[in-house]
Amino acid sequence: MHGVDLTELGAAELSERIHRLEVSCREVMAAFLDRIDERNPALNAIVSRRDRDTLLAEAAVCDDELAAEFSRGWMHGLPLAVKDLAETRGIRTTSGSPLLADFVPDFDALVVSRMKSAGAIVIGKTNVPEFGLGSHTFNEVFGPTRNPYDTTRSAGGSSGGAAVALATRMVPVADGSDYMGSLRNPAAWNHVFGFRPSQGRVPSFPARDHYLAQLGTEGPMGRSVLDMAMLLGTQAGFDRRDPLCLSGGLPEFGTVADARATLDDDPSGLRVGWLGDLDGHLAMEPGILDRCIDGLHRLESLGCTVEPTAFSMPPDQVWDAWLVWRHFLVAGGLAPLAADPTRRALLKPEAQWELDRGLALSATEVARAGSTRSAFHTSIVSLFTQFDVLAIPTAQVWPFPIEQRWPTHIGEREMDTYHRWMEVTAYATFAGLPAVSVPVGFDERGLPMGMQLIGAPRADVDLLCLAHAYEGALRVTPGLPHIGAA
């Protein structure tokens, strides 16, 4: 491996080389830790780092196991930094909040235990906004995570630390979670891929509520669709403790060879419905739709057909129901932590606003919002009789200045909530549909943007196949070294 920068290799390729004994787990670990030492001080993507010598010793154990012809799985010896919303045994899990700044769980969240069982070595956590609220990664515990394309700007969120660590080669692949675009928005702003699985595809345990909390889901990010698919294959699969998770796993991504064969699919003839800005409903900063049109042209070059389409339900009606459902769920999670007024005062203003709005809701309002959500699901699913996939921008603004809490205006249009500028990500979430953010290009300042491809119910594999074909039409490899390329 002399002369090869191991951090430039994707997770799947590293896995193959490790298992062929072409490179040791210890060498891989050392390379990524060196990369973190080089890049993280300026970006603040990885937090709660574990001791270097301890990590190298754990990597050496992985090498000994391979020498004895034992492999834990495809992630054997790969370094992994877990999003700081997921519990990690023996490592601080702060959720970016002063209320949990010293919380060290004595257990792993299910998704973490699955990645560790596949061989990953947890090196630390990736930074998040407080309780994952808002698509701008800053908090009072660790500070802000900076965008590597312009360190004066936001990295997005809530998986902002994960996206930056991935784009800058501090980790080979990244886990995250998505509630309102938290895997998709930071992927778009860091020129990588982010995948929100179908609701229930990745089970969650433990959870405060397994029956009503159906907006958030854990999922993968990757610099390649192959890496992303492999990680999804590890995260997905039935667990009896999650009553609403989907049965079965994703055997198509059980091995790297299987994943390559599955993803190598011809997309010609697929029908793409272009939602655009929903006939002007969504405020968009200049240039975003243009870059997405470039992405649509790539799909056409692959043999896909693209036609404009629209929702049959008024978007304002969807948004109003979304707000009620979000307030209800966020308040349910925050209320126990904020019962003491002195602790409540430590929450950021946006969290306090969500809490207050949620506590003021009536049961009738929540039930009405649930009915609207059901009607919206029927409405959006009906589009899949005409189209195989829907396309819409991933974000409505370009990465904004890091000192700004959230965009208050898009052009002349005022944003009436701290997350109205993220409305474009709510539709796939509200309907529980799989969605992937794919890179579409850069603006004149070199800032990246993405486009969402939304799949039919439970069509995760089909959607990843299309994203893989799209990746082949890109003229640059996702990730940081290609700043400014189109």
N, C-alpha and C positions, 0 to 999 in steps of 0.2 A: 504493500500500500504506500510505498515511498512516493512522495510528491502529490498525493491525493489529499485534499482537504475533506476530512470525514464529515464536517458539518454541512458541506454542500450536497451530500447524498441524502436522498429521501429515506423515510423509515423502512419502507419495503426493501429497498436495495441494501440498506445497512443490515437488515435482518438476514437477507440471503448471504451476505458476505461474512457475517458473524457465524452463521451456521455452516458455512464452507470453511471456517477457520482461516479465512484470508485476513481477518482483522480481529483483534481481541476486544472483549467487552471493556476491558480496562482502558485500552487505547481510545475507544469511542467515548467513554465517560470523560477521560482527560481532555479530549478535543472539545467537547461541548462545555465543560467547566471553564476551559480557557476562553472560549468564545463568550461565555457569560461574563467573565472577568473583564473582557475587552469592551463589550457593548452595554451591559446592563447599567453601569453607573450613570450613563447619560440618558437612559430610557426608563428605568425603574419598572420593568415588566415582570421580573421574578422577585418574589419576596419570601421571607421565612426560609432562606436557604439552609440546607443541611451541611454539615461539616464535610469538607473535601476529602480528607483521609478516610472517613467512614464510607463515603460513597465509592471511593476507589477500592476499598476493601470488599464492599458488596459486589462490585463489578468483577473483582478477582474470583469471588466465589462462583459467579456465573461462568467464568472461564473454566474453573475446575469442573463444574457440572458438565459443560460441553466436552471436556476432555474425557469424561466418563460416559459420554454418549447419552447424556440426559439434557433435554431442553424443556424449559417451562412453557414455551409457546413462542409465537412469532415475535413478541416484543422482548425476548430474552436479552437482558442486559441493556435495553434502550433507556436512556434518561427521559424522565417525564416530570413536568411541573404541572401540578393539579390546580385547577381554578379554585380560588380561595372562597368559594361558596360550598364546596364539597368537603365533607369531613375526612380528615386524614389522621390516622392513629399516630399519636406521638408528635404531631406537627401542628403548630398553631393554625386554627381555622377561624379567621377574624370576621369574615364577610365584609371586610372593609369598615367595620363599625367600632367605635370606642367601647360600645357595650359588650363586645366580644373580643376585645384586643388581647386578652390573656387566655382565651379558651383553647385548650389542648384536648381534643377528643381522645378517648381510649378505644376507639373503633374506627373502621373505614366505612365510608359510604359504599353502597353496593357497586356503583360504577368504578370506584377506586379499587375495590377488592378484585373486580374482574380484570382491570388493567394490570394490577400487580400479579394476579394469577397467570396472566399471559406473559409475564416476565419483565414487566417494566420496573424500573428502579425510580422511586419518587425522590427528586432532588430538592423540592421546595414547592412553593405555590405561585400562581400567577395573579397579579393585582386586579382588583375589581372596584366598581363604584360601591358605595355603602349599600349593603343588602341587594346589590345588583340593580339598583334603581337608576334609570337614566343611561343613555348610551354615551357616557363620557367617564372614563376611568380616572377618578380622583377620590380620595378619602382622607380622613383625619388621622388614620393610623400610619399609612405608608406614603401619602402624597400622590401626585399624579403620575400616570404613565404617558410618555410622550410618543408622538407619531414619528417613526424613523425616517419618513420622507420629508418631514419638516418638524423639528423638535419643538417648535413654538405652537404646534397644533395638537388637537385631540387625537387619541388613538381609537376612539369609539368605545363601545362597551355593550354589555357588561363584561364580555370576554376580551377586554382590551389588552390586558397583560398577555393573555394566551396568543392573540393575533400578532402582537409585536415580537414576542419571543420566537414565534414560528417564522415570521417574515425575515428576522435578522439571524436565523440559523442558531438561536440559542437552544432550541429543542428540535428534534426531527419531525414530530407530529404533536398535536395539541388537543386536549379535551376542553370542553366548555359547556355552557348551557344557554338556552334560548327561551326567553319569555316574550319579549317585544323586539326581536331582531338581534339578540345578544350574541349569537354565533354568526349572523349575517352582516350586520353593520360594521363591526370591526374587521371582518374579513374583507369587505369592500374597501375600507380605508387603509388596509395594509397589503392589498394586492395578493391575497391568498384565497383559498376556497373555504367556505363555511357551510355546514349542512345541518339544517333542522330536520330531524327525523319525524315520521308520522307520530301523532300522539299515541303513546303506549308502546312504541317500538323499543325504547330504552327504559326499562323499569327503574323505579326510584325507591330506595329504602335506606334509612328510615325517612319518613315524611310526616309532617304534622297532620295532613289529611290526604287520604288516598282516593277519595271519592269526588270531591268538588274541585280540588286544585288541578285543573286540566289545561293550564296555559303554558306552564314551563316544562321543558324537557332537556335532558342532557344530550350531548352529541359531539361530533368531531370537527376538527379543522385540519387542513393539510395544504402543503405547497403543491401537492398533486392530488388528483381525485383517487388514485390508487391508494395512497397513504390514508386518505380520509375514509375510503371504503373499508380498508382493513381495520381501522380503529372502530368504525361503526359495528363491524362484525363482532368485535370483542365486547362492545358495550351492550349490544342488543341481545334479546333472548328472554324467554319466560322466567319469571320468578314468582312463586306462589304467594309471596308476601305483598305483592303489588296487585290488587284485585282487578285493575283495569288494563294491565299490560297485555300486549299481544302474545299469542301463543307461538311457540317455535322461535328459532333464531334466524340467522342469515348464513346458511351453509355456503352460499356463493362466495363469501369472503372468509372462509375458514382457513385457507392457505393463500400465500401470495400467488401461486400458480393458478389456483381457482379464480382468484379475484381478477387476474389479468385476462383470463379466458372469458369471464363473465362480462367485463367492461368492454371488451373488444366487439362492439356491436354496431351495426350500420344504422345510423339515424335517418337515412333518406326516407322521405315520405311522411315523417312526423309533422303534425300540424301544431303550430305555435300561435296562441292567442296573445296579442300584444295589448296590454292594459294601459300602458303609458302613464299619463297623469290623471287618469279617470275623467277625461273630458274637462280638464281644468280644475277638478276638485282638489287635487293635491298640488300645493305650492311647490315649485321646483326651482332651485338655483340654476342660472344659465349654464349650459354645457352638459348637464347630466343626461337629459334625454338624447342629446347628440351622441354621447359615448355609448348609450344603450342601443341606439340605432346601429352603431358599429358592431355591437355584439350580435344583434339580429342578423346583420349581413353575414357574419361568420356562420350562423346557423343555416342561413340560406345556401351558403357555399357548400354545406354538408348535405344538401338535398332536402332540407326542411322547408315547409311553406309557412309564411308568416302573414297573419291577417289581424287587423285591429278588432278589439272586442271590448265589452264593458260588462259591469255587474248589472243585474236586473233590479237589485235592491239599492235604494239611495245610500250612498256612502255615509252621509251624516247620521242616518239611522243606525248603521253598523257601528260608527264611532261612539255614539251615545251609549249603546249597549255594552260596547267594549269598556268604556270608562266605568260603568257600574260594576261590571264583573271584576275588573282589575282592582277598583277600590275595595270591593268586598273581600277579595282574596289577600291583597296586601295587608289590609287592616287586620285580618284574622291572624296573620303571621306576626305582625308587629305589636299588637295589643298586649300580649303577655310580657313582652320585653319592656314596654313603655308604661306600664301601670303606675310605676313610681314617677312622679313629676320631675324629680331630679335626673332620672335616667332618660325620660322623654326629651328633656332639654338637650341631651347629647345627640339626638337624631338630627340629620340634616333637614332643612326646611321642606324639601320635596317629600321626604318620608313622613314628616308630621302632617303635611297636607293630605297625602294619601290616607293616612290613618284617620284623620278627622272626617274626611269624606266617606270613608268606609263605615265608620261608627254611626254616621247620621243616616245610613240607608235603612229603608224599610224592607221587610220580607217581600212585599208586593213588588217593589222596584227590582229586587234581585230576580224574582221569578219572571218578571216581564223581560228583563235583559236576557235571561236564559231562553225564553221563547224566541226572541229576536235572533239570538245566536243560532238556534236550531233552524230558523227560517233562512238565515244567511248561508248556513252549510248546504241546505237544499239548493239555494240559488247558485252558489259557486260550483257545486258539484255538477249541476246541469250543464255547465260550460264544457265539461269533459265529454259530452256527446258530440261536440263539434271540434274539440281540440284535444291533443294528447298532453299538452303542457301549456301553462300560462306564463307570461313574462311581464315583469314590472321592475322599475329601478329598485335597488337595494336601499338607497338613501335619498333624501330630498335636499340635502345640503352637502357641500364639500367639507372636509375636516376643518373645524372652526378653531379660533384661537384658544389655547389651553386655559387661559385665565377666565374664559367665559363659562358660566355654569351650564348654560344651554342657549340655543338660538331663540331669541325673542321675536324675530321677524324673519321671514323669507321674502325677500323683495319688499313690497309694500304691505304684505299680509302679516298681521300680528298672530303669533302663536299663543293660544289661550291657555295652554298647559305646558308644563316642563317637558312633556314628551309628544306634543302635537306634531313636532317636526319629524317624528319617527313613525307617523301614522301608516306609511307605506308598508311597514313590516307587520302590521297587526292582522292583515287578512289571512295569511297562511296560518298564523297562530290560532286565530279565532275559529277557523274551520278544522284545525287539527291536521293539516295537510303537510306533506314533506316539501321542503323548499331548500334550494341550494343557491348560494351567492357565488357567481362566477366573475372574474375580473373582466372589465370591459375597456380599460384604458385610463388615461391621465388627462388632467387639464393643462393649461399652459404653464402652470406653476409646478408641475410634476406631482400633483396630488392624485391619488388613485380613486377609482370608483368601481362599483360592481352592479350587477343586474341579478335579480332573483328569477329563478326558474321554479315554478310551483307545479308539483305533480298531482296526479289523481290520488284518491284515497289509497293509502298503503302501497303506492307505487314507488317505494324508495329505490329499489334496484334499477327500475327503468330510468328513473331520474338521474341516478349516478352514471348510468351508461351514456345518457345524453351529455352530461357534464364532462365525461371523459372524452367523448368525441369533440366537444367544444374546445377542451383543453388542447387537443391536437391542432386546432385551427388558430391558436394564439401564436403570435410571432415572438413572444418572449416567455420565459419560464417565470411563473409567479414567485415573488420574493423580492427582497430588497436590492440586490445588486443591479437591477435593471431600471433604476429610477429614471423617469422621464421617457421611457420607451413606450410606443403605442401598441 
